[in-house]
Amino acid sequence: MRRTATVLAASAAAVSLAACGVVDVGDSAEASPTKGDDITVGVLFPDKDAQRWEQFDYPIIKKKIAELTNNKGVTKYANAEKDPETQITQLEQMVADKVDIIIISAVDSKSIASAVQTADEAGIPVIAYDRLAEGPIDGYVSFDNELVGQVQGRALVEELGNSAANKIVMMNGSVSDPNAAMFRDGALSELQDSVTISETYDTTDWDPKVAKVNMQKAVSKLGLDNIDAVYAANDGIAGAVIDVLKTAGVSKVPPVTGQDADLDAVQRIVAGDQYMTVYKSFPLEANAAAEMAVAKVQARSIEFDALAKDSVDSPTTKNIPSQLVPPVALTKDNIKDTVIDDEIYTVKEICTSDYKADCNALKLN
């Protein structure tokens, strides 16, 4: 993926516009003669393993679409549950149902391209969400994914110190998800000259069960004493890694990264089992996608351009208008300033009876 040289600055500007309400998609009186507020937005998400899709992203998108369209706009939702063929069928069904625009987070970025082409031929724009799909994509909203990996890798180096004596196991994401390669490359930019990477694994379909088997292989091959930290690409993988390490009898879990700020990951961080996760502001990303979708379908080019100041290339499409939202490293030191202040979780949700003492120690009360 190619990014413009001004990605971070432009991202911040676009996020600021959306977050502060400066970007105004207007009312139905100003809308395109053919598309007013009475629009239908299709939303296609990849799985139910990650808590975020159905707990945060979709509800936020649905609510924002309603707000932007005076409660006249509606959403149609489907989850592929990790099956690329199911997602292709779901997208084709939305084309048949004549939705006005589709927001999709692809299970498999390559295989979905033909269905995206079908939508394009039907005159239905497609916005790639969180994961950059192939085919004639009209817009893209995600996080700066290489920066996500850099944040993860940098956290490990800062915790361990810069030394080749430190041995790292890399547990990457799924090869079918282009984001996984960007996470990996970003992490390697921080790790490869700072530590020794002893073993590397890919995690098919981001499946924690696959991660568990791979981590068991790493422990068997290297031994617990030769694993100083684990780069885990997301929180599902991190949970599997930590379970394997504990089952193997580690006296203290070494630093393990994560991503997505799942509730159980935040609790593991509170307890000291997981070192960090990458918090990606779902409200900023989801609201931006909803605003971009409404602006696009109502032919509001000025507002759309304001929300898409970045530009990326996929293997099939050049200069895709994009918004890339900056991520944040979440550790036990900034739980309150991130997921609590953003109302992702309440203190009560995090600090259940099993974590009460740890929460008190962190003054999360």
C-alpha positions in Angstrom: 0.0 0.0 0.0 1.3 3.4 -0.9 0.5 6.3 1.3 0.9 10.0 0.6 3.7 11.8 2.3 1.3 13.7 4.4 -0.7 10.8 5.7 -0.5 11.6 9.4 -1.1 15.3 9.1 -4.0 14.9 6.8 -5.4 12.1 8.9 -5.4 14.4 11.9 -7.1 17.1 10.0 -9.8 14.8 8.7 -10.3 13.3 12.1 -10.5 16.8 13.6 -13.2 17.8 11.1 -15.3 14.7 11.8 -14.8 14.7 15.5 -15.6 18.4 15.9 -18.6 18.4 13.7 -17.1 20.8 11.2 -17.9 18.5 8.2 -21.5 19.0 7.5 -23.3 16.7 5.1 -26.3 19.0 5.1 -30.0 18.2 5.0 -32.2 16.6 2.4 -33.0 20.0 0.8 -29.4 20.3 -0.3 -29.0 16.7 -1.4 -28.5 15.3 -4.8 -31.7 15.4 -6.9 -31.6 11.6 -7.1 -30.4 10.8 -3.6 -31.9 12.6 -0.6 -32.0 11.4 3.0 -34.0 8.3 2.1 -30.9 6.1 1.5 -29.9 2.5 2.3 -26.3 1.7 3.4 -25.1 -1.9 3.3 -22.6 -2.9 6.0 -20.6 -6.1 5.6 -18.3 -7.2 8.4 -15.9 -10.2 8.4 -16.3 -12.1 11.7 -17.6 -12.3 15.2 -14.3 -13.3 16.9 -13.3 -9.7 17.3 -15.7 -8.0 19.7 -15.4 -4.7 18.0 -17.4 -5.3 14.9 -20.8 -5.9 16.4 -20.3 -4.3 19.8 -18.9 -1.0 18.5 -18.4 -0.4 14.8 -21.8 -1.4 13.4 -23.9 0.3 16.1 -21.9 3.5 15.7 -22.3 3.4 11.9 -26.0 2.7 12.1 -26.6 5.5 14.6 -24.5 8.0 12.6 -26.3 7.2 9.3 -29.6 7.9 11.0 -28.3 11.2 12.4 -27.0 12.4 9.1 -30.2 11.6 7.3 -32.8 12.9 9.7 -33.6 9.3 10.7 -34.6 8.5 7.1 -31.5 6.5 6.2 -31.3 2.9 7.0 -28.6 0.2 7.2 -28.6 -3.4 6.1 -26.1 -5.6 7.9 -24.5 -8.9 7.4 -21.5 -10.7 9.0 -19.6 -13.3 7.0 -18.3 -15.2 10.1 -14.9 -15.6 8.4 -16.2 -17.2 5.2 -15.0 -15.4 2.0 -17.7 -17.1 -0.1 -20.4 -16.1 2.3 -19.3 -12.5 2.1 -19.3 -12.5 -1.7 -22.9 -13.8 -1.6 -23.8 -11.2 1.0 -22.3 -8.4 -1.2 -24.0 -9.7 -4.3 -27.3 -9.8 -2.4 -27.0 -6.2 -1.4 -26.4 -5.3 -5.0 -29.5 -7.2 -6.0 -31.4 -5.4 -3.2 -30.2 -2.1 -4.8 -28.7 -0.5 -1.7 -27.2 2.9 -2.4 -23.7 2.3 -1.1 -21.8 -0.5 0.7 -19.3 -0.3 3.6 -17.2 -3.5 3.7 -14.5 -4.9 5.9 -13.3 -7.9 3.8 -12.7 -11.4 5.0 -10.3 -11.9 2.0 -9.2 -8.8 0.2 -8.5 -10.5 -3.1 -11.5 -12.8 -3.4 -14.0 -10.0 -2.8 -12.7 -8.1 -5.8 -15.1 -9.7 -8.3 -18.1 -8.8 -6.1 -16.8 -5.2 -5.7 -16.7 -5.1 -9.5 -20.3 -6.3 -9.7 -21.3 -3.4 -7.4 -19.4 -0.9 -9.4 -21.1 -2.1 -12.6 -24.4 -1.6 -10.9 -23.5 1.9 -10.0 -23.2 1.2 -6.2 -20.1 2.8 -4.6 -18.1 0.6 -2.2 -16.1 2.0 0.8 -13.5 -0.3 2.3 -13.6 -0.2 6.0 -10.6 -1.0 8.3 -9.3 -3.5 5.7 -8.3 -2.4 2.1 -10.2 -4.6 -0.3 -9.3 -5.1 -4.0 -11.4 -4.1 -6.9 -12.8 -0.6 -7.8 -13.1 0.8 -4.3 -14.4 4.3 -4.0 -13.2 5.2 -0.5 -11.2 3.8 2.4 -11.4 4.4 6.1 -9.0 2.7 8.4 -6.1 3.3 10.8 -2.5 3.9 9.8 -1.8 0.2 9.8 2.0 0.4 9.5 2.0 2.8 12.4 -0.1 0.2 14.4 2.7 -2.3 13.9 5.3 0.3 14.8 3.5 1.2 18.0 3.5 -2.5 18.9 7.1 -3.1 18.1 8.3 0.1 19.8 6.4 -0.9 22.9 8.4 -4.2 23.2 11.7 -2.5 22.5 11.1 0.2 25.1 10.1 -2.5 27.7 12.9 -4.9 27.0 15.7 -2.6 25.9 17.6 -2.6 22.6 19.6 -5.8 22.7 20.0 -8.8 20.4 20.0 -11.0 23.5 16.2 -10.4 23.7 14.4 -13.2 21.8 11.0 -12.5 20.3 8.3 -14.8 18.9 6.2 -13.1 16.2 2.6 -14.2 15.9 1.3 -12.4 12.9 -2.3 -12.1 11.6 -3.9 -13.8 8.6 -2.2 -13.7 5.2 -5.6 -13.1 3.6 -5.9 -9.7 5.3 -3.6 -7.0 3.8 -3.6 -5.2 7.1 -1.7 -8.1 8.7 1.2 -7.5 6.4 1.3 -3.8 7.2 1.1 -4.6 10.9 4.0 -7.0 10.5 6.1 -4.6 8.4 5.6 -1.8 10.8 6.6 -4.0 13.8 9.6 -5.3 12.0 10.8 -1.7 11.3 11.2 -1.4 15.1 12.2 -5.0 16.0 14.5 -6.3 13.4 17.6 -4.3 14.3 16.8 -4.2 18.0 16.0 -7.8 19.1 16.4 -11.3 17.9 13.3 -12.8 16.2 13.5 -16.5 17.0 10.2 -17.7 15.4 7.5 -16.3 13.2 4.0 -17.6 12.5 1.0 -16.5 10.5 -2.5 -17.0 12.0 -5.0 -18.3 9.5 -8.2 -16.3 9.6 -7.0 -14.6 12.8 -8.2 -17.7 14.6 -7.1 -17.9 18.2 -7.1 -21.7 18.0 -4.5 -21.5 15.2 -2.5 -19.1 17.3 -2.6 -21.5 20.2 -1.2 -24.4 18.2 1.5 -22.1 16.8 2.5 -20.9 20.2 2.7 -24.4 21.5 5.1 -25.2 18.7 7.2 -22.1 19.7 7.3 -23.1 23.4 8.2 -26.7 22.5 11.0 -25.6 20.1 12.5 -22.7 22.1 11.7 -23.4 25.7 10.0 -20.9 28.0 13.4 -19.4 29.1 14.2 -18.4 25.5 11.1 -16.3 25.0 11.5 -12.8 26.3 8.5 -11.3 24.6 5.8 -12.1 22.0 4.6 -9.9 19.2 0.9 -10.8 19.0 -0.9 -9.0 16.1 -4.2 -8.7 17.9 -5.9 -9.4 21.2 -7.4 -12.7 20.2 -3.9 -14.0 19.3 -2.6 -12.4 22.5 -5.1 -14.3 24.6 -4.2 -17.6 23.1 -0.5 -16.9 23.5 -0.9 -16.0 27.2 -3.0 -19.1 27.8 -0.2 -21.3 26.3 2.5 -19.6 28.3 0.6 -20.0 31.6 -0.3 -23.6 30.9 3.4 -24.3 30.2 4.2 -23.0 33.6 5.8 -19.6 33.0 6.4 -17.9 36.4 5.7 -14.4 34.9 4.2 -13.8 31.6 6.7 -11.9 29.3 5.6 -8.8 27.5 2.8 -9.6 25.0 1.4 -7.1 22.6 -2.1 -6.9 21.2 -4.5 -4.8 19.2 -8.2 -3.7 19.3 -8.6 -3.1 23.0 -11.0 -6.0 23.6 -12.5 -6.0 27.0 -10.7 -9.2 28.1 -7.4 -7.8 26.8 -7.9 -4.6 28.9 -8.5 -6.8 31.9 -5.4 -8.9 31.1 -3.5 -5.6 31.1 -5.0 -4.6 34.4 -3.9 -8.0 35.8 -0.4 -7.7 34.3 -0.7 -10.6 32.0 -0.7 -8.6 28.7 1.7 -5.8 28.3 -0.2 -3.6 25.9 -2.8 -3.4 23.2 -3.3 -0.9 20.4 -6.4 1.2 21.0 -8.0 2.4 17.8 -10.8 4.8 18.3 -13.8 3.0 16.9 -16.0 6.0 17.2 -13.7 8.1 15.0 -13.3 5.4 12.4 -17.0 4.4 12.3 -18.3 7.9 12.3 -15.9 8.9 9.5 -17.1 5.9 7.4 -20.8 6.8 7.9 -20.1 10.5 7.0 -18.1 9.4 3.9 -20.8 7.0 2.8 -23.6 9.7 3.1 -21.5 12.3 1.4 -20.6 9.9 -1.5 -24.2 8.7 -2.1 -25.6 12.2 -2.0 -22.8 13.5 -4.3 -21.4 15.9 -1.8 -17.9 16.1 -3.3 -16.7 18.9 -1.0 -17.6 17.1 2.2 -16.3 13.8 0.8 -13.0 15.3 -0.1 -12.6 16.9 3.3 -13.1 13.4 4.9 -10.7 11.7 2.4 -7.5 13.8 2.4 -5.3 10.8 2.3 -4.6 8.5 -0.6 -3.7 4.8 -0.9 -3.1 2.3 -3.6 -4.4 -1.3 -3.6 -3.0 -4.0 -6.0 -5.9 -3.2 -8.4 -6.8 0.5 -7.8 -4.7 3.6 -7.5 -5.3 6.8 -5.5 -8.2 5.6 -3.4 -9.5 8.6 -1.4 -8.9 7.6 2.2 -8.9 8.7 5.8 -6.3 7.1 8.1 -6.9 7.5 11.8 -3.8 7.5 14.2 -3.7 4.6 16.8 -2.7 4.8 20.4 -0.7 2.4 22.6 -2.8 1.3 25.6 -1.0 0.1 28.7 -2.1 0.0 32.3 -0.9 3.6 32.6 -3.5 5.1 30.3 -6.6 2.9 30.5 -8.7 5.8 32.0 -7.5 8.3 29.3 -8.5 6.0 26.5 -11.2 3.4 26.7 -12.9 4.8 29.8 -12.9 8.4 28.8 -14.1 7.5 25.3 -16.9 5.5 27.0 -15.9 2.2 25.3 -16.0 0.5 28.7 -17.0 1.6 32.1 -14.9 1.0 35.2 -17.6 -1.5 36.4 -17.2 -3.5 33.2 -13.4 -3.7 33.5 -13.1 -4.0 37.3 -15.2 -7.2 37.9 -14.6 -9.2 41.1 -11.6 -11.0 39.6 -9.8 -7.7 38.8 -10.9 -5.6 41.7 -7.7 -5.6 43.6 -5.6 -4.9 40.4 -8.0 -2.0 39.5 -7.6 -0.6 43.0 -3.8 -0.7 42.6 -4.2 1.3 39.4 -6.7 3.6 41.0 -9.4 2.6 38.5 -12.3 3.3 40.8 
